[in-house]
């Protein structure tokens, strides 16, 4: 049976609490996405946006991306709904976490595998909706959304980061958005949620621009949104009269490095080898414009 799935905004986490823990307080009903608490005789589990997980969780697994199956489904009249979606994901050797509500079902998959999941589901006859987005300059009111997206982007480095590396907490971006020489762009969907962002930053070298923190919502990896944002940065940098672009990327982030290689970036021979945030190993890439 063919299903239609919609990727929810943002990165998710699955957390465990002691069985006698107080149930975590939920966010306001206006928060986009999923917040689900389950108590059993053995534990309390919480599925929520990664930034909303309480600090007293015993264990946290992150980041995941969530897909909603477009219901509603008949609780007793329809069978095999989750199985029809979980099977092709499992056959692609990708982990899947499934859960159900009264009306519908959700599946969570590792955030870095979202593109492969989309391909597997499409090959199995399902439809994974890709929300339309538009790219525009960032405004002051976007600071919180951009901060959350950037932090979720750093979460994506966890699988390739050294043991013990911590992305910290979302950092305020307000002063960075209006920094002289910075042009920050974002991609938003039809509901106004930030789905991607990137900064075009001037450097001391008048011929060189810098791509600052290009990140895309994990559920939209592989949809062309990162290309569109990078195209916008390239256009902005060229308009400023600069002839080259540089950026930093996690050294072992093979998907990100493959993306930038496809877009003409190569390791910079002048890279000084300095570490990234929290000591994350990074490499500097560069391309001509």
Rosetta blueprint (number, residue, H / E / L):
1 X L
2 X L
3 X L
4 X E
5 X E
6 X E
7 X E
8 X L
9 X L
10 X L
11 X L
12 X E
13 X E
14 X E
15 X E
16 X E
17 X E
18 X L
19 X L
20 X L
21 X L
22 X L
23 X L
24 X L
25 X L
26 X L
27 X L
28 X L
29 X L
30 X L
31 X L
32 X L
33 X L
34 X L
35 X L
36 X E
37 X E
38 X E
39 X E
40 X L
41 X L
42 X L
43 X L
44 X E
45 X E
46 X E
47 X E
48 X E
49 X E
50 X H
51 X H
52 X H
53 X L
54 X L
55 X L
56 X L
57 X L
58 X L
59 X E
60 X E
61 X E
62 X E
63 X E
64 X E
65 X E
66 X E
67 X E
68 X E
69 X E
70 X L
71 X L
72 X L
73 X L
74 X L
75 X L
76 X L
77 X L
78 X L
79 X L
80 X L
81 X H
82 X H
83 X H
84 X H
85 X H
86 X H
87 X H
88 X H
89 X H
90 X H
91 X H
92 X L
93 X L
94 X L
95 X L
96 X E
97 X E
98 X E
99 X E
100 X E
101 X L
102 X L
103 X L
104 X L
105 X E
106 X E
107 X E
108 X E
109 X E
110 X E
111 X H
112 X H
113 X H
114 X H
115 X H
116 X H
117 X H
118 X H
119 X H
120 X H
121 X H
122 X H
123 X H
124 X L
125 X L
126 X L
127 X E
128 X E
129 X E
130 X L
131 X L
132 X L
133 X E
134 X E
135 X E
136 X E
137 X E
138 X L
139 X L
140 X H
141 X H
142 X H
143 X H
144 X H
145 X H
146 X H
147 X H
148 X H
149 X H
150 X H
151 X H
152 X H
153 X H
154 X H
155 X H
156 X L
157 X L
158 X H
159 X H
160 X H
161 X L
162 X L
163 X L
164 X L
165 X L
166 X L
167 X L
168 X L
169 X L
170 X L
171 X L
172 X L
173 X L
174 X H
175 X H
176 X H
177 X H
178 X L
179 X L
180 X L
181 X L
182 X E
183 X E
184 X E
185 X E
186 X E
187 X E
188 X E
189 X E
190 X L
191 X L
192 X L
193 X L
194 X E
195 X E
196 X E
197 X E
198 X E
199 X E
200 X E
201 X E
202 X E
203 X L
204 X L
205 X L
206 X L
207 X L
208 X E
209 X E
210 X E
211 X E
212 X E
213 X E
214 X E
215 X E
216 X E
217 X L
218 X H
219 X H
220 X H
221 X L
222 X L
223 X L
224 X L
225 X H
226 X H
227 X H
228 X H
229 X H
230 X H
231 X H
232 X H
233 X H
234 X H
235 X H
236 X H
237 X H
238 X H
239 X H
240 X L
241 X L
242 X L
243 X L
244 X E
245 X E
246 X E
247 X E
248 X E
249 X E
250 X E
251 X L
252 X L
253 X L
254 X H
255 X H
256 X H
257 X H
258 X H
259 X H
260 X H
261 X H
262 X H
263 X L
264 X L
265 X L
266 X E
267 X E
268 X L
269 X L
270 X L
271 X L
272 X L
273 X L
274 X L
275 X L
276 X L
277 X H
278 X H
279 X H
280 X L
281 X L
282 X E
283 X E
284 X E
285 X E
286 X E
287 X E
288 X E
289 X L
